[in-house]
């Protein structure tokens, strides 16, 4: 009887030790998850943001998980999950939309997303002006206005150019992100497209560009926002402030983005 009691006592002690261990593990996992921030970021900003996040994580010890996609896709993702800490889309339009819905706690402009006509350098003799996008046989790529910031800007440009229908007649592809559209141009799937100046800058050995009449569009302002859904608003504000800091603007500048000022 005494042996049975001792055996039962040992089992009880073992169970208590196991329970305490599981509780400790759960607490550790929860604490780790609480320290990780979720950033929604426009696909066209990936290269400078990847560099900046390495610096941020090294300086603060905070971990950041990033979802890169077209700006419209980011909003759809946020609405579907109701989760996230910081939003950095390619246009202020999307931040303003979220602010109007009461979904932001803090916002700040960062840099400009300026559109240009891009083309493979081997076609430099064939594409010299914006009007050349309307030439018969020229394959044009544009962004999806519902999915990406520069897709909306391209629609505005075409509307004000006076040759909208002629250019649309040459459109053979609509891309969901500016990086995807840039790849179509680089690989020769299209002859020209309206993409960001920064993306041409980052591929300047392979792509040429034509400036677009600034009277035809308003430059997209890349704006960062702290989301209302953040469970760590203090840390989220820290990340957002870093992404709009002088260090960040200098980094964006090295990738071809222009200062808001």
HELIX and SHEET records of a PDB file:
HELIX    1   1 UNK A    2  UNK A   35  1                                  34    
HELIX    2   2 UNK A   43  UNK A   45  5                                   3    
HELIX    3   3 UNK A   46  UNK A   60  1                                  15    
HELIX    4   4 UNK A   71  UNK A   81  1                                  11    
HELIX    5   5 UNK A   92  UNK A  100  1                                   9    
HELIX    6   6 UNK A  121  UNK A  123  5                                   3    
HELIX    7   7 UNK A  130  UNK A  134  5                                   5    
HELIX    8   8 UNK A  149  UNK A  161  1                                  13    
HELIX    9   9 UNK A  164  UNK A  168  1                                   5    
HELIX   10  10 UNK A  178  UNK A  186  1                                   9    
HELIX   11  11 UNK A  197  UNK A  201  1                                   5    
HELIX   12  12 UNK A  214  UNK A  216  5                                   3    
HELIX   13  13 UNK A  233  UNK A  243  1                                  11    
HELIX   14  14 UNK A  246  UNK A  254  1                                   9    
SHEET    1   A 6 UNK A  63  UNK A  69  0                                        
SHEET    2   A 6 UNK A  36  UNK A  42  1                                        
SHEET    3   A 6 UNK A  86  UNK A  88  1                                        
SHEET    4   A 6 UNK A 220  UNK A 227 -1                                        
SHEET    5   A 6 UNK A 104  UNK A 113 -1                                        
SHEET    6   A 6 UNK A 258  UNK A 259 -1                                        
SHEET    1   B 5 UNK A 171  UNK A 175  0                                        
SHEET    2   B 5 UNK A 140  UNK A 143  1                                        
SHEET    3   B 5 UNK A 192  UNK A 196  1                                        
SHEET    4   B 5 UNK A 115  UNK A 120 -1                                        
SHEET    5   B 5 UNK A 207  UNK A 211 -1                                        
END                                                                             
